[in-house]
Amino acid sequence: MNKIILLFLILFFTSCSSKKPGIEVERDLWPYELYEKFNLRTIVSSYSSPLRYFCLSYPKDFFRPDQLYMPNTQSIIIKNKTRYLSFELISRDEVIVIDIVEGSYKARHLYKFYYNEEFDDYRTDMFFIKQKEDCVEFIIPSDENVSK
């Protein structure tokens, strides 16, 4: 009888818990949050080389807020004169990322992502590009400083 009660209590408490071990996103996500907190170090992209050199991790580190717009409640487009990055939310834990570098790179990937509480960001389990200890600070160029 004690085992049955213990089993019932375990099932009850685990079903009441809002946290899941793979940490899926529990609420509707606003696309702007991906600009602020989507960790580019966890996806395949044209940002891999800059991420190895610079102290960067998120789209906000590459783009100014005036370089983004949201055409709807599921998408965000971020672009400057040479780069284009967009996120389209497919579900609470899936996003399509389109990454374009003018004249040299174009990719479109579907990623399953989750919220990482420890780092307060969104990421995939694909891989992780470590930040070097001697990484270089990056300053987002103004539009006048970008070659045409």
N, C-alpha and C positions, 0 to 999 in steps of 0.2 A: 504494500500500500504506500509506503514511504517513497518507493521508487517511482510510482505513478504520480504522486504529488510533486516530486522533484522534477520529473519529466514535464509535467504540466507547467510548472513555474518557469522552467527554462524556455519552453516554447512560448509562453506568454510574454516574457521579458524580451526575447529576441524579436518577436513579431511587433512589439511596441516600440522598439528602438528605431529611430529615424536614420541612424548611421548604418551603412552597409560596408562590408570589407572591401571593396574595389572602388568605393567612393564615387558613385555616379552623382550627377548633378541633380539635386533634389527639388529645384524650383525652376520656373521659367527664367531663362537667361536673357538678358538684354544684350544685343550685339556689341554695344560699346564696351562691355566688360571684357570682350575678347581683345579689343584694342589695348586695354589696360593690363590684362592679366593672362593672355594666352602665351604660354612659354614656347617660343620658337626653337629652343634648344632640343625639343622633343619630336620634331618633325623633319622630314626630308624637304629641303627648300634651297633657294638661292642664298639664303642667309647663313648657311653652314660655315662658309669661310669667314665672313665678318664676325660671327659668333665665336670663332676660335681665337680671334685677335682682339676684339673690342670687349668691353665690360657691358654687354647688352644681353637682353633676354626676351623682351616683349616688343610688339609692334610700336608701342608708344616711345620706345627708345630709338626707333628709326624714323618715325613720322611725327610731325606736329599735329595738334588737334584740328587746325584749319585745313589739313590735307585729307580729312575723312568726311564721308557722308553716309547716311543710312537711307537707302531707297525704300525700305519697308521695315517691319518689325523683326524680320528674320535675317537681315543681311547688313553688312557694313563693308564699304569700299574705301580703301586707303590708297592714295596715290600721290606721287610727285612727278617731276618731269622724266625720270628714268625708271621708276619702279611702280608696280601695281600689286596690291595685295587685297584679297577679299575673303570674307568669311560668310558662309551661308549656313545657318543652323537648319539641320534636317530633322533632328529630334533633340531631346534633352542631353544626349551624350554623343551626338554625331554632328560633324561639321564638314562642309566642303571648303577647302582652302585653294584659292587660285592665286598663283604667284607668277608674276611676269617681270622680267628685266628687259628693258627696251632692246630689241634686236639680238638678244642672246639666250634667253631662257623663258620657257613657258611650261607651267605644270599645273595640274589639277588633281587633287587627292581628296579622298574621303577618309576622315579620321574619327575614331572613337576616342573620346576624351573624358576626363574626370576632373573633379576639383581636388586639389592637394591642400589639405588643411595646414600642413606644416609650413608650406611656402606661400600660402594664400594665392595660389594661381591655378590655372587650368592647363592640363598637359596630357600627352598621350603616353602609353607605355612602350612606344616603338623603340626608342633609344634616348640617350641623353648626352649632349655635347658639354663636357665639363668646361667651366670657366677657368682660365689660367690665372694663377696668382698675380702674374705681372701683366694682366690685361691692360689695354689702353682705353682711356676715356674717349667717348665719342660725342661730338657735338653735331646735332642735326643741322645740316646746312640750310640757309635761307634759299628761296627760289632763285635769287640773283647769283648765288654761288654755285649753282648746279650747272654743269656744262649742257649746252643744248644740242 
